[in-house]
Amino acid sequence: MMMRDYASGEANANSLDAHGFASGSIDVVSDPLPVPATPTADAALPWVFALSAVERRLFATGLQRRLTAGPAATLGDRVRAFFAALPADSQAPQVLVGALPFDRTADDLFFQPQSLSATPWNVAGQWRADDRHWRVRGEPDRNGYQAAVTKALATLAQARETAAPGESVMTKLVLSRSLLLAADQPIDPLALSVRLTGDPGAVRFITPTLKSQAHPQTDADIRHLVGATPELLLHKQGAQILSHPLAGSSRRSADPRADHAAADALLHSRKDHREHGWVVEAILDGLAPFCSTLSAPREPELVSTETMWHLGTRIAGTLRHPDDTNAAELAAVLHPTPAVGGTPRDTAVKLIGELEGYDRGFYAGAVGWTDASGDGAFYVSLRCAEIHGQTARVYAGAGIVEGSDPVAEAEETSAKLQAVLRALGVDETGRPID
């Protein structure tokens, strides 16, 4: 029988740090591997993938092989088949890197890189905000977003009023908005990522994306999702797994007193605790069939980033069959959590598509890696922008529950946009900032 212990989340997490990176003698990445003597035809394309937390880095370059694209439900089986079919004498890294889109039914994008290292990425030159001019368009704009929140609240209220006894009722919906920014010069994804450094509460990432899954022929087909996410979806190391969901947020203040007050208010907010609890329960329910032990603290803790306070819970477990379960499979089971979608999941995701008015793509998806042994780590793709040439689409969302205020939720999205906008050197109106 599986032990499901809510009293403590520490028992099974001793070897993993707050970002899900291994501590002690086991490294997240292997030593750099050689690039094959005969690269594939696509190797010249900008296939770059990176994850970076404090002193823990993974940097993958070059395209060796693509994983056959497909929906989240088949990811675990496709990963197993991919590694089973690799030549025994392959010199390429035995790892797949990439991302899941928000939509579980849409195609993912994972690839085997030609080289893998822990070398930090550096960019020559200096990015100056006044080097470029910007045009900004909200999709939806702030007023449109507040109107969508109002509609969502009405839908939640109607669901409560009309639900039959025992019927599952939608209790939370995460609504996002995006800003489409156009510059007069190309935007370098690596340079943008370097400018996202400095927040110890976030993991930087870069992963390639495609507008469609047609096989790319030129560099112009590839986009890059660049961000600094605070949220670990799933880490697997041997039989040990860890998840650290965040839900319930408050904007930080430069004034220490106001900042402390915001943190204290969040920690004692019944609304935010209720919202956070739904996320934790969804993750526990998703992981339970795979685990012999599973534990989480009864109460969340405060987690801070540069711009936000969050409620977070550290969930740890031991897998029943670790050799038969890969990290990608577990991430796909959990994704999307109520932290980025809502609850119940399918009902919320359907309404999101109706209210937001744009395709999230890989925003609020999951970015990460898994290796031939099944180990790996996946992070929720938040605080990010999709870069393509001279354009950047920046995203942010907020959880809508009973008692939410449309103006306050719009303010929360503005706060969450700040990390990427500061890195780009522009505000929501298109004015340069230092």
Beta strands, then each sheet from edge to edge (+ up, - down):
strand 1: 3-5
strand 2: 48-53
strand 3: 56-66
strand 4: 95-100
strand 5: 109-117
strand 6: 134-139
strand 7: 172-183
strand 8: 203-210
strand 9: 222-229
strand 10: 232-237
strand 11: 240-244
strand 12: 246-251
strand 13: 291-295
strand 14: 301-304
strand 15: 308-312
strand 16: 315-319
strand 17: 342-343
strand 18: 366-371
strand 19: 376-380
strand 20: 384-388
strand 21: 391-400
sheet 1: 1+ 13+ 16- 11+ 10- 19+ 18- 4+ 5- 3+ 2- 8+ 9- 20+ 21- 7+ 6-
sheet 2: 1+ 13+ 16- 11+ 10- 19+ 18- 4+ 5- 3+ 2- 8+ 9- 20+ 21- 7+ 17-
sheet 3: 12+ 15- 14+
end
